[in-house]
Amino acid sequence: MTKNFYRTKSVVLIALSAALLTGGKMALMGLPNIEIVTLLIILCAYAFGLRIALPATLIFCIVESLLFGLNLWVISYFIHWPTVAISTALLKKLGATKDYMYIILGVLLAAIFGVTTSAVDAVVASNVAKINFFVMFSVIYTGGITYYAAHVISNVVFLTTAFPSLSKLFLRAEKQYFAR
């Protein structure tokens, strides 16, 4: 495979992955904090690596910003979703081969999402209201705890039921797509 052909295939796969992330998010949009994006980013980073997953994730964040407007959640997205891709790629680079390792990673990152979004909101709100950051953080985090719980539970369900079989499918697709 020539270098230009490889690059073209990579660009196409990045675009398809970003579209899959956006479509997956839109498909479940009516269910509060139930999302499949974590699973899809983990699968993409696991099978295709950061060269595909990171640009696809960043495009997803940009598209979400364009569709839903700019607000504080955009900062959280640009922190969280690339962290999911980077953490997954790092775990694979460290030689993790067991499905449960990626499932645990996804669930932990889903739990951290609530902390990240609350922290970003609390930084701004505490400065505007002149209230201690930790007080503001605890109020914001406590107010969103049911949403964070739904987020974590949905990720437990999606990751435990889908990652084992889809990871094999994505790895097979990667081998076929980039076959030399």
Secondary structure by P-SEA (a helix, b strand, c coil): ccaaaaaaaaaaaaaaaaaaaaaaaaaacccccccaaaaaaaaaaaccccccaaaaaaaaaaaaaaaccccaaaaaaaacaaaaaaaaaaaaaaccccaaaaaaaaaaaaaaaaaaaaaaaaaaaaaaacccaaaaaaaaaaaaaaaaaaaaaaaaaaaaccaaaaaaaaaaaaaaaacc
